[in-house]
Amino acid sequence: MKTIPVSLSNGRSHRLVVGASLEKLGPALARLVTGRRALVVSSAPIARAHGAPLLRGLKKAGFETATALVPDGERHKQLSVVQTLYPRALAAGLDRRCPVVALGGGVVGDMAGFFAATYLRGVPVVQVPTTLLAMVDSAIGGKTGVDLPEGKNLVGAFWQPALVWMDPGTLRTLPDRQWRTGMAEIIKYGLIADKALLALLGRVSLVALKKDLRLLSGIIARSAAIKARVVSRDERETRGLREILNLGHTFGHAIETVTGYRAYTHGEAIAVGMCAAARLGAALGKFPTAGIDRVDGIFKRWGLPVRARRPLPRSQILEAMARDKKTLAGRFRFVVPVGWGNARVVSGVDPRILNGVLSAVGL
């Protein structure tokens, strides 16, 4: 088991725990909160697969639990779904001392976190991610929220978890496509902050990761530690540092929005986005042109796309990017790689260069 501290401003902190069983969450949570009622928010498939040991541990630790099931999938990440949780929590008698436990992938975690941030003006939330993507990305950092028809994560709040509890054993039920979507975020960490991790990902395989829980846990912890370090220094993206975590996301979120969150997983969309970002970096003279093939190669190695599967309406892609949260005063802002293991934000990109980059990745 590995514990990663996340230290924030005003003396706030919490832990990321990697490699502990779900049943052990109960005693750890009992030491953090004083309320003894808990609402577990999950999806039906995840609750069936992983709910029993979690609930057993909570019960042994003295918690009275209620469960609220929400539909999974990005297209269900809506205010209307979150609204169903408030009466459920009231019926269960949750007060401000009582925790919400988010058991599931990124969609469940985002909605449960936003619910916790707004129920009674804020109650503790514990993130228990059960997908690789959520373990290395969405469960860390306190970003919560839902989508609007106009774009992704346009309604939300920063609400830091009381605890993040990761049991890599839950990944045994994960389909290969979801493994790969999580690997896209891990590759991102290599590109922006850890060239040694990038080299490691060029040697190991998905088959090896599935067989070697120690290796898997180490890669998860290494990735989580990078995000924790960035979040600790720039919790709310006010200093510009946290923006580097969005490498490929301006392009990727636009792909997801235009395709209605159906054609691409998040990891697939940002893989194409990171290949676009590498090309943009090269066009701006900030990334070696020869590095483009290496970036493409690492994504191909992990079964991720490097180009859009079919052309998408350019006007819709540009419109979606214009609504990206990083856009300021109507100027696109992109994160581009700078060498290996480093990245920076650029803005004011010449439209001709941007259109050339979009064409290069089939958009």
Secondary structure, DSSP 8 states (H G I E B T S, - for coil): -EEEEEE-GGG-EEEEEES--GGGHHHHHHTT-S--EEEEEE-HHHHHHHHHHHHHHHHHTT-EEEEEE---SGGG-SHHHHTTHHHHHHHTT--TTS-EEEEESHHHHHHHHHHHHHGGG---EEEEE-SHHIIIIITSS-EEEEEETTEEEEEEEE---SEEEE-GGGGGG--HHHHHHHHHHHHHHHHHH-HHHHHHHTT--HHHHHH-HHHHHHHHHHHHHHHHHHHHH-TTSSSSSGGGGGTTHHHHHHHHHHTTTTSS-HHHHHHHHHHHHHHHHHHTTSS-TTHHHHHHHHHHHTT--SS-SS---HHHHHHHHHTSTT-BTTB-EEEEE-SSS-EEEEE---HHHHHHHHHHTT-
